[in-house]
Amino acid sequence: MRPGPLLIVRTLMRSLAVLPLLALVSACAVGGGDEPSTTPRRDLAGRPSPLPTDLAPLPGASGGPTAEPTAGVSAPGGPGSADPRPGQSSSPQPGSSGGGPGPAAPYRAVTTTSDLQHDNDPSSPAYADLLSVGIEDDGTHARVTVTVRGTLPARAAADEVMGIGVDLYRQGNVGRESDYQLFADGEPSGWYAYLQTPKGFVRYPGQFALGGGRLVFTVPWSAIGSPHSGRFSGYVDWTRSSSAVTGNDASNDYAPTVGTSAYSR
């Protein structure tokens, strides 16, 4: 697994308090420009928007994704709407109709890998329990949806740090380190989406949506090497500062539980 931006934080949290670490993560925001970075700079991050309206409803849901509670985001211009930041586009989302030349191609499911329920650490909340990672394709964009058991918070608690990532491996890569990683960093200040490439972290190139128990990365296939097949895996990491005596509460959940899953579009 290619290490995500939370890896350093997660390791340090086993011996340090969370607040100094949040300052450390914030320090990654220093910098500028569009050159690849070795650190997940904030100016390269995408910010969350509401879920796409064409997502399939979750199993057992009576309505579509618009009926899901959103994690502190609303329609543009409304209360709680995401700030316009680098990497956050105001144009219609890929796969939706809008003021362009015509409706975009619909998304079709490519594959999904699932994980058992209630296999996260007992000390962690339900939203640290990873249920599935799915990939969809509209011919131009990859839409990668991570589903967890609980409702994701709009902001992590002051003593929490959370990371949700999807590793993508090119066809022929038989190693443990992925070629690309889509990563969302959940902090008390909100959520930030990153794309890590073989050259480092680059400006997040697409949409990043959050609502209920789902987190959705939508990026051009070209941004992740234009693969037609490969392997992928997902993870949810959660850590809460506890005490210097007992250590910190932590949970790591993976889909699939071991190894990776194949996809072909």
Secondary structure, DSSP 4 states (H G I P E B T S, - for coil): ----THHHHHHHTTTS-HHHHHHHHHHTT---SSS-BSS--GGG-B--BPPPTTSPPPTT-SS-GGGSPPSS--STTSTTPPPP-TT---SPPTTS--SSSSPPPPPEEEEEEE--TT-S-TTS-GGGSEEEEEEEE-SSEEEEEEEESSPPPSS--TTEEEEEEEEEEETT--SSS-SEEEEEEEETTEEEEEEEETTEEE---SEEEEETTEEEEEEEGGGGT--SEEEEEEEEEEEEEEETTTEEEEEEEEESSSS-EEEE-
